[in-house]
Amino acid sequence: MFGIGPLTTRIAQLESQVRAQGEAIKTMAQQLGIDPVAVDPMGQVDAEELNLVRAGKTIHAVKHHRERTGSSLLQAKEAVDRAPRS
């Protein structure tokens, strides 16, 4: 049967590709004069997260963002920190 090793290796390869593609998109956005956050759904909060931020529940907003996007803790915190407070 299949071992977990090859799957772990493949996942790491795919994650690396996604990171590289994200960086390429950010570079292209900057060259076109577009805010890179505007083209990165992981860098944006949704309505639920925005409501949590405005209610002062920043930790819950970060948790929701991570669950929704699969982003890292740092990425989620940065996205929530950019959200308008009012």
C-alpha positions in Angstrom: 0.0 0.0 0.0 1.0 3.6 -0.1 3.1 5.1 2.7 2.6 8.5 4.2 6.1 9.7 3.2 5.4 10.3 -0.5 2.2 12.1 0.4 4.0 14.4 2.8 6.6 15.1 0.2 4.0 15.9 -2.4 2.1 18.2 0.0 5.3 20.1 0.7 6.0 20.5 -3.0 2.5 21.8 -3.6 2.7 24.2 -0.7 6.0 25.5 -2.1 4.4 26.0 -5.5 1.5 27.9 -4.0 3.8 30.2 -2.1 5.8 30.9 -5.3 2.6 31.6 -7.2 1.4 33.9 -4.5 4.7 35.9 -4.6 4.4 36.1 -8.4 0.9 37.5 -8.1 2.0 40.0 -5.5 4.8 41.2 -7.8 2.5 41.5 -10.8 0.0 43.4 -8.7 2.6 45.9 -7.5 3.9 46.4 -11.1 0.3 47.1 -12.2 -0.2 49.5 -9.2 -2.7 47.3 -7.5 -2.7 46.7 -3.8 -1.5 43.1 -3.4 -4.0 42.6 -0.5 -6.8 43.3 -2.9 -5.9 40.3 -5.0 -5.2 38.0 -2.1 -8.4 36.5 -0.6 -6.3 35.1 2.3 -5.3 38.7 3.1 -8.9 39.9 3.3 -11.5 39.5 6.1 -15.0 38.3 5.4 -18.2 39.8 6.9 -18.2 37.4 9.9 -14.6 38.3 10.7 -15.3 42.0 10.3 -18.2 41.7 12.8 -16.0 39.9 15.3 -13.4 42.6 15.0 -15.9 45.4 15.5 -17.3 43.5 18.5 -13.8 43.5 20.0 -13.4 39.7 19.5 -10.1 39.9 17.7 -8.9 36.4 18.7 -12.1 34.9 17.4 -11.7 36.8 14.2 -8.2 35.4 13.8 -9.4 31.9 14.5 -12.2 32.2 12.0 -9.9 33.6 9.3 -7.5 30.7 9.8 -10.2 28.1 9.6 -11.7 29.7 6.5 -8.4 30.3 4.6 -6.0 27.8 6.0 -3.6 30.7 6.5 -0.9 30.8 9.2 -1.4 32.5 12.5 0.7 35.4 11.4 -1.1 35.8 8.1 -4.5 35.7 9.8 -3.4 38.2 12.5 -2.1 40.6 9.8 -5.4 40.3 7.9 -7.5 41.0 11.0 -5.2 43.8 12.0 -5.9 45.5 8.6 -9.6 45.3 9.0 -11.5 48.6 9.6 -12.5 49.0 13.2 -15.6 51.2 12.6 
